[in-house]
Amino acid sequence: MKDDRQAFQEFTAAHGARLFRTAYFLAGGDWHLAEDLMQDTLVKVFVAWRRVSKVENPAAYAQTVLTRTFISQRRRKRSSEQPIAEPPERVIEDVDSTVRLTLLAELAQLSARDRAVVVLRYWEDLSVEDVAAVLHISSASVRTQSSRALGRLRVALSEVFPERLPG
């Protein structure tokens, strides 16, 4: 079992940052929800590690688990967490944080599946076929959902930044 734990720790060290970035965008920029999503994903992957470590691409498997966990959590729409009065201070070092924050806010307005399609397709740069396989939908559905979601994002961002986006 120790070799499995070490292999899993090495896997996490190598792929954890990328998985967390995906979780962060899926969570609409909510750091805490992304951490929870990441933790749930890593637990699931660890429980199945003997099998997962033998698949061709364990990182892709983990990303699929992450995406499905996100969609499943969004379907439940219940949370035992209670909001606090003041969020903890966090410094965002970004040249244009207004654009980033607006984009994250608009991503959060998309449905769970639309957000998953956009993040996997455009942030993770997966092909239409790969996104379809992860989400168990057709390639045509991926294209349709990404087109509609990007249209909604364009409209929302053009209202905030009319000078930056083409009409």
Summary of the structure (lengths in Angstrom):
residues: 167
radius of gyration: 17.3
end to end distance: 57.8
largest distance: 57.8
contacts: 441
relative contact order: 0.11
helix: 72%
strand: 0%
